[in-house]
Amino acid sequence: MLLKDNLYTIVSQENPDGLPAFRVRINPEWPIYKAHFPDHPITPGVCIVQMVQELLQETLHRKVSLIKAKNVKYLAIISPEEVGELTVTFPKMEPQPDGSLKVQAQVLNGDTLCTKLSATFR
């Protein structure tokens, strides 16, 4: 299941310094929040990684698969009750000789870094 237009919607896309950056709006009514967790909903880490992958696909205009997550750090909770919009940036994207792409991504709530990820996609 795609999370785009379900868990989140893209508000805007920019390419400052040639690197993609997205503003996304979280949907607090999405059913996952009823289970994770009913009285204190938070965005599951796996959904954050999936959102990053989908936004990378938007940037590249093609499907990609996660083949290696070298470093994923969840630094701040993303609660739909407290967070309306997030910024997702890709400060580093390096094509590899084998056709894969090494990526660094960040998910921010204003100035607060919520998640940072170093991964390889193909």
Residue pairs with C-beta under 8 A, 6 or more apart in sequence:
2 54
3 47
3 50
3 51
3 54
4 10
4 51
4 54
4 58
6 27
6 30
7 26
7 27
7 30
7 32
7 43
7 47
7 51
8 24
8 25
8 26
8 27
8 51
8 86
9 24
9 25
9 27
10 22
10 23
10 24
10 55
10 58
11 22
11 23
11 24
11 25
11 85
12 22
12 23
13 20
13 21
13 22
13 23
13 58
14 20
14 21
14 22
15 21
19 89
19 90
19 91
19 92
19 93
20 55
20 58
20 59
20 89
20 90
21 87
21 88
21 89
21 90
22 55
22 58
22 87
22 88
22 89
23 85
23 86
23 87
24 51
24 55
24 85
24 86
24 87
24 88
25 84
25 85
26 43
26 78
26 80
26 83
26 84
26 85
26 86
27 80
28 41
28 80
28 81
30 80
32 43
32 44
32 47
33 41
33 80
34 41
36 42
36 43
36 44
40 79
41 79
41 80
41 81
42 77
42 78
42 79
43 77
43 78
43 79
43 80
45 72
45 74
45 115
48 74
48 78
48 107
48 114
48 115
49 66
49 69
49 72
49 117
49 119
51 88
51 107
52 88
52 105
52 107
52 115
52 117
52 119
53 64
53 65
53 66
53 121
55 88
55 90
56 64
56 90
56 101
56 103
56 105
56 121
57 63
57 64
59 90
60 101
64 101
64 121
64 122
65 121
65 122
66 119
66 120
66 121
67 100
67 120
67 121
67 122
68 119
68 120
69 117
69 118
69 119
70 118
70 119
70 120
71 116
71 117
71 118
72 115
72 116
72 117
72 118
72 119
73 115
73 116
73 117
74 114
74 115
75 113
75 114
75 115
75 116
76 109
76 112
76 113
76 114
76 115
77 114
78 86
78 107
78 109
78 114
78 115
83 109
86 107
86 108
86 109
86 114
87 107
87 108
87 109
88 105
88 106
88 107
88 108
89 105
89 106
89 108
90 103
90 104
90 105
90 106
91 104
91 105
91 106
92 102
92 103
92 104
93 101
93 102
93 103
93 104
94 101
94 102
94 103
95 101
96 102
96 120
99 122
100 120
100 121
100 122
101 120
101 121
101 122
102 118
102 119
102 120
103 117
103 118
103 119
103 120
103 121
104 116
104 117
104 118
105 115
105 116
105 117
105 119
106 113
106 115
106 116
106 117
107 113
107 114
107 115
107 116
108 114
